[in-house]
């Protein structure tokens, strides 16, 4: 359930059913996974910096990793971090 659903349930519990309850801050735990590759996205930055014209571009894609890739050791070009919620950031 989303935050709005939980807020409505909380309000009904307290107002409609007159429950005497102490309710803390609502927290929603989100877990998302990339299932399919995204299309390539390119942004071009073209602006003047210190009186000179500067241009740069960046292309990014997002795709799921194979489980075998996650188990291999990090190469020189990539690093893997274990996040506090047990997810991996590579």
N, C-alpha and C positions, 0 to 999 in steps of 0.2 A: 504494500500500500504506500501511496505517496504521502507527503507531509500534509497536504490539504485533507486527505481522508482521515488521517490521525487526529488533526485538529478538530474536525467535525465530531469524531467519535469521543474525543475528550470533552468537548462542549456539551454533547448530549448526556454523557455520563454525569457531569457535574450539574447541569441545568435541568435536564428532563427527569433524570432519575434521582436527583438530589443526593448523590453519593458524596460522602465526605472523604475525599482522597487528596493526597499530596502528589502532584504530577510534576516531574522534572521537565527539563527542556527536551523537545522532540528532536531526535537524531535519526536520520535515515542513512543506512549503509548502502552505498552503491557499489556494485561490481559490474564492470563492463568488460567485454572481450571483443576483439576485432575478429570477425568471422570471414570477411572477404576483403580482398585488396581494394584500396581506393584508387580512383583515377589520379593521374599525375596532375599536380597543381604548380603553376609557375607564376611568380610575382617578379616584376621588373621595377626597380627603384631608380628613377632618373631625376636627380635634383642638383641644385647648385650648392656647393659647400666651399666656404672661404673664397668665394669669387670664381671658382672653377666648376665646370660641369662634371658631375660624377654619376656613374651608372653601375648598377649591380643587379644581378638576378639570382633567384633562389628557386629550385625545384624540389618538391617534396612528395613522397608517397607514403602511405601507411599500409602495411600488410601483416597478416598473422605470421608468427614464426613457427617452424616445425619444432616439435618437442626435442628432437635429436640436437637441434641447434642450441637450445637452452642448456642441455647437459654438457656441451663441449666447453672447453676452456675459452676464455676471452682472448681475442686476437689483439694485435697492436691497434687496430682501427675501431674496436668496440670494447665497451666496459659493461659489466652487469652489476646492478645494485639490487639488493633485497630491501624492499620498502617495509615500513612498519606494519603494514596490513598483509604481509606475506606475499605480496605481488613482486614481480621482477621487472625492473626497468633496464632495458638493454640499449 
